[in-house]
Amino acid sequence: MTYRSMPGAQVADDAEIGAGTTVWELAQIREHARLGEDCVIGRGAYVGPGVLIGRRVKLQNHALVYEPARLGDGVFVGPAVVLTNDRNPRSVDPEGGLKRAGDWEAVGVTVEEGASLGARCVCVAPLRIGRWAMVAAGAVVTADVPDFALVVGVPARRVGWVGRAGERLRERPGHPGVWECPETGTVYEESGGTLTERAR
């Protein structure tokens, strides 16, 4: 089984696209990008040169994933999300000359397994979005996000925890630091600002 590319999509000849992946119209996959199996690349989405994307990843319409981003398996990137790659963006150098590719160093956003980025959020590189974390729509992320964290706002701040199902976790009454998913019943433990999942 091969991948599907819809009319109007642009896929570089040397990009590697996993079996079962669909690239919708007007999406652009640049040189040396690598996408795993069963991904969905929405209309007008952009994947920069050399970007690495895992399996079963969804990039919704008009998401912009600039190099050198790395996305783990099962990541969700909502509509019009932007993953930046320049710490100090300028069109020109101090003398007014047009900056070229060699005049700056690209830095990337890493999004770990299962994390979700809500519509129109912006992730300002360099940073890491932890496993199964959730970034709210419209948030501006400027610092690393812990595993399972729910972050909102500008700049984004943690307001809670979420489990693998995406549901906000509830702290067990009388058990500080012990959290439970209302959908799956999975239990998590908080210590020192990090959350770990009990053995399944």
RAVEN-V519309 format. One line per field, one symbol per residue. phi: phi as a letter, one per 30 degrees, with the letter a starting at -180 (. if undefined). Layout:
phi: ???
This chain:
phi: .cdcbdejdcbdecdccddidccdeidbcdeidbcddhdbcdeidbbdeidcbddhcccdeidbcddcdbcddidcbdeidbcdbbdbdbdbdedjdddcedcacdbccccdeidbcdeidbccdcabcdehdbcdeidccbbecdeidcbbjbddbdblbbcddidddcddeibeicbbddccidcbbcaiibbbdded
